[in-house]
Amino acid sequence: MALGPRRRGLRGKGPTPPATARTGHPAARRAAAQEAAAKSRARAVKQAADAPEWVLGRNPVFECLRAKVPAVELLVASGIDADERVAESVRLAGNAGVPVTEVARFELDRRSSGAPHQGIGLKVKPYEYRHPADLLVEAEDSGRPALMVALDHISDPRNLGAVIRSAAAFGGHGVLIPNRRSASLTAIAWRTSAGAAARLPVAQAPNLTRTLKEWQDRGLLLVGLDAEGDTSLDDFVGTEPLALVVGSEGKGLSRLVRESCDVVVSIPMSGQVESLNVSVATGVVLGEIARQRRGAR
């Protein structure tokens, strides 16, 4: 008796696909909706990152122009009392080739979404971040031991700007920040850096721990900075290529980042002071590393 065709007919059709893969199933519709929402959020984040930033107010605008923040346009409301800050802002913008446009006050209100502006606003370009690998290549080509600063999710752009300023002052090659849940290089950070952001490259890392591991594999010593560090700065030698890894305000180094570090240093301080601001502490360590490297030449 020939049973071949019948046996084939009795074979199963394979495992039942998950509910999310069945067209028309409620779970599949929910999964599709969640995916569409995620894509929409990603587009919104990218558009926000690519959008110009507005700096408002006479002092902030003047300070940004003085720090040579890359700007697109300076808007001045018609009929305002143009004090020295406004006049100097117009002069600095003109010298830098930034267009100066006189507009009605309601137009400045509209562009600033109603935020206080004192009759003046500066449109600033979004910062162009470098790739982390570029920082390392440039450091290796500099003829000096690499000196990087990596920031583990600091939240205050003023601290970011101050760290960039210190890194530039003490011979750093670049600053690395995560691309999420971290202060970014806004006009506030640029202004705090006193223009150092124009000279020192800043890179973003999709995964900070992974990038630090890649740098470690390329020969950089990962030096964590933490008040609870097991090595005093007095006993630390920083003459070899390294990346100084600084934790966030309040929380310090995250667990994974701390575990990745080859050494964690602390700053010895008087008993009356428990801790330093993150940017001040970074400047202290960078200054000590620079002193050691000058003596090692």
C-alpha positions in Angstrom: 0.0 0.0 0.0 1.4 3.4 -1.0 1.4 5.7 2.1 3.8 8.3 1.0 1.4 11.0 0.0 -0.7 10.4 3.0 2.2 10.7 5.4 3.2 13.9 3.8 -0.3 15.2 4.3 -0.1 14.4 8.0 3.1 16.3 8.6 2.9 19.4 10.8 3.3 22.9 9.4 6.1 23.8 11.8 6.0 25.9 15.0 3.2 28.4 15.4 4.6 31.9 14.8 4.5 34.3 17.8 1.4 36.5 18.1 3.5 39.6 17.2 4.3 38.0 13.8 0.7 37.1 12.9 -0.9 39.7 10.6 -4.0 41.1 12.0 -3.4 39.8 15.5 -3.9 42.4 18.3 -0.4 41.8 19.6 1.0 42.3 16.1 -0.9 45.6 15.8 0.4 46.7 19.2 4.0 45.8 18.2 3.7 47.7 14.9 2.3 50.8 16.8 5.2 50.7 19.3 7.8 50.4 16.5 6.2 53.4 14.7 6.2 55.4 17.9 9.9 54.6 18.6 10.8 55.7 15.0 8.9 58.9 15.5 10.7 59.6 18.8 14.0 59.0 17.1 13.2 61.4 14.3 12.1 64.0 16.9 15.4 63.6 18.8 17.5 63.9 15.6 15.5 67.0 14.5 16.0 68.6 17.9 19.7 67.8 17.8 20.0 69.3 14.3 18.0 72.4 15.1 19.7 75.8 15.8 19.7 77.0 19.3 18.6 80.5 20.5 20.6 82.4 23.0 18.6 85.2 24.5 19.4 88.3 26.6 22.0 90.9 26.4 24.7 89.4 28.7 24.4 85.8 27.3 24.4 87.0 23.6 27.4 89.3 24.3 29.3 86.5 26.1 28.6 84.0 23.3 29.8 86.4 20.6 32.9 87.2 22.6 33.6 83.5 23.0 33.3 83.1 19.2 30.4 80.6 19.5 29.5 79.7 15.8 26.4 81.7 15.1 24.0 82.0 12.2 22.2 85.3 12.8 21.9 88.1 15.4 18.4 89.5 15.8 17.9 93.0 17.4 14.4 94.3 18.2 13.8 97.7 16.6 13.4 100.6 19.0 15.2 99.1 22.0 17.5 101.1 24.2 20.8 99.9 22.7 23.3 100.0 25.6 27.0 99.1 25.4 26.3 95.3 25.4 24.0 95.6 22.4 26.4 97.9 20.5 29.3 95.6 21.2 27.3 92.5 20.2 26.5 94.1 16.9 30.1 95.0 16.4 31.4 91.5 17.3 28.8 89.9 15.0 29.8 92.1 12.1 33.5 91.3 12.6 32.7 87.6 12.7 30.6 87.8 9.5 27.3 87.0 11.4 24.3 88.7 9.7 22.6 91.3 11.9 18.9 91.7 11.4 16.6 94.3 12.9 13.1 92.9 13.5 9.9 93.9 15.3 9.7 93.0 18.9 6.8 90.6 18.3 8.9 88.7 15.7 11.6 88.2 18.4 8.9 87.1 20.8 7.7 84.6 18.2 11.2 83.2 17.5 12.0 82.9 21.2 8.6 81.2 22.0 7.9 84.0 24.4 11.0 83.6 26.5 12.6 86.8 27.9 15.1 88.2 25.4 15.7 91.9 26.3 15.4 92.8 22.7 18.3 90.6 21.4 18.7 87.0 20.3 21.5 84.9 18.7 20.8 81.9 16.6 23.6 79.4 17.2 24.6 76.4 15.0 24.4 72.9 16.4 27.8 71.6 17.5 29.5 69.1 15.2 30.8 66.3 17.3 33.8 64.2 16.3 34.0 60.4 16.2 35.8 58.9 19.3 38.3 57.1 17.0 39.4 60.4 15.5 40.4 61.8 18.9 42.7 58.8 19.5 44.3 59.0 16.1 45.0 62.7 16.5 46.4 62.1 19.9 48.7 59.4 18.6 49.9 61.7 15.8 50.6 64.6 18.1 54.0 63.3 19.3 52.8 63.6 23.0 51.3 61.0 25.3 47.6 61.0 24.8 45.5 62.8 27.4 41.8 62.4 27.1 38.9 63.3 29.4 35.8 61.1 29.4 32.7 62.4 31.3 30.4 59.7 32.7 26.9 61.4 32.3 27.5 64.8 33.8 24.3 66.9 33.6 25.3 70.5 33.9 26.4 72.1 30.6 28.4 74.7 32.6 30.5 71.8 34.1 31.0 70.4 30.6 32.2 73.8 29.4 34.6 74.2 32.3 36.0 70.7 31.8 36.7 71.5 28.1 38.4 74.7 29.2 40.7 72.9 31.7 41.4 70.1 29.2 42.5 72.6 26.6 44.6 74.6 29.2 46.5 71.5 30.4 47.3 69.9 27.0 44.4 67.6 26.6 43.7 66.0 23.2 39.9 65.7 23.4 36.8 65.2 25.5 34.4 62.3 25.3 30.7 62.4 26.4 27.9 59.9 26.0 25.3 60.8 23.4 22.4 60.2 25.8 21.5 61.3 29.3 24.4 63.8 29.3 25.0 67.5 29.0 25.7 68.4 25.4 27.6 71.2 23.9 25.0 73.9 23.9 25.7 77.6 23.8 25.9 77.6 27.6 28.6 75.0 27.6 30.4 76.7 24.7 30.3 80.1 26.5 31.6 78.5 29.8 34.5 77.0 27.9 35.6 80.6 27.0 36.1 79.5 23.4 38.1 76.4 24.1 35.4 74.3 22.4 36.6 75.8 19.2 40.1 74.5 19.7 39.5 71.1 21.5 37.5 68.4 19.8 34.6 66.8 21.6 33.3 63.4 20.6 30.1 61.5 21.5 30.0 57.8 22.3 26.8 55.7 21.8 28.2 53.4 24.5 30.7 55.0 26.8 31.9 51.8 28.5 32.5 50.1 25.1 34.4 53.1 23.7 36.6 53.3 26.9 37.4 49.6 26.5 38.4 50.2 22.9 40.7 53.0 24.0 42.1 50.7 26.7 42.8 48.1 24.1 44.7 50.7 22.1 47.1 51.3 25.1 45.4 54.1 27.1 45.4 53.8 30.9 41.8 54.4 32.2 42.1 56.6 35.3 38.9 57.1 37.2 38.4 60.1 39.4 36.3 59.6 42.5 36.3 60.8 46.1 36.3 57.1 47.2 39.3 56.3 44.9 41.8 53.8 46.3 44.9 55.8 45.0 45.8 59.3 46.2 46.6 61.8 43.6 49.9 62.3 45.5 50.9 58.8 44.7 49.6 58.7 41.0 52.0 59.0 38.1 50.3 60.3 34.9 53.0 60.4 32.4 51.8 57.6 30.2 49.0 57.8 27.6 45.7 57.9 29.6 42.1 58.9 29.7 40.8 60.6 32.8 37.3 59.3 33.5 35.1 61.7 35.6 31.8 60.7 37.1 28.5 62.7 37.2 27.6 65.3 39.8 26.3 63.6 42.9 26.5 60.0 41.8 30.1 59.8 40.6 31.3 57.0 38.4 28.7 54.4 37.3 29.4 50.8 38.3 30.4 49.6 34.8 32.6 52.5 34.1 34.3 52.2 37.4 35.0 48.5 36.9 36.6 49.3 33.5 39.1 51.7 35.1 42.7 50.5 35.6 43.0 52.8 38.7 40.7 55.2 40.6 42.3 58.2 42.1 41.1 60.6 44.8 42.2 64.1 45.6 43.6 64.5 49.2 41.8 67.4 50.9 41.5 69.2 54.2 39.0 67.6 56.7 36.8 70.7 56.4 36.0 70.1 52.8 34.4 66.8 51.7 34.3 67.2 47.9 34.9 69.5 45.0 32.8 70.5 42.1 33.3 68.0 39.2 34.9 70.6 36.9 37.1 71.9 39.6 38.3 68.4 40.6 39.0 67.6 36.9 41.1 70.7 36.6 43.1 69.8 39.7 43.9 66.4 38.3 44.7 67.6 34.8 47.0 70.3 36.3 48.9 67.7 38.3 49.2 65.5 35.2 50.5 68.4 33.2 53.1 69.2 35.9 54.3 65.7 35.9 54.7 65.6 32.1 56.6 68.8 32.1 59.0 67.4 34.6 59.4 64.1 32.6 60.6 65.9 29.4 
